[in-house]
Amino acid sequence: MHVTLQQPTGARLITATDRELAIPATLRFSSADPAAVHVDFPPHVTVDGEVTTWTFARVLLGEGLRAPAGVGNVRVRPAGSAHTYVEFRAAQGVAVLSFATADLTRFLARTYTVVAAGEETVGAELDHGLVALYGGRV
């Protein structure tokens, strides 16, 4: 059985003119894919008017809470002690969002209660072992 955690949160979109626009987001984690975290944005705040999900490494989120991390489409870095910037890079441009560090830290801690840091592959190995043990029925 897989466990999914969801945590609604708010973020602030940092505009090119340094204005901040409040947008809702949902942080999501699933034990089915324990190396990843997901950030879901509702349709009314996306370019194409559809739910948009960004998926990136859970370890990237953890590292980015302490120091700048990431070199690809998602980058995470502290912005003082109270906020963390998450940059999402796509063909349409770059979106920089400011999240409350406490919200991200709480979410990350909750994910570790489901799958401990460093144990991401154990769950997949256990699933495969149970499938073999029960003849493909888990």
Beta strands, then each sheet from edge to edge (+ up, - down):
strand 1: 4-14
strand 2: 20-30
strand 3: 36-41
strand 4: 52-57
strand 5: 74-79
strand 6: 83-90
strand 7: 93-100
sheet 1: 4+ 3- 2+ 1- 7+ 6- 5+
end
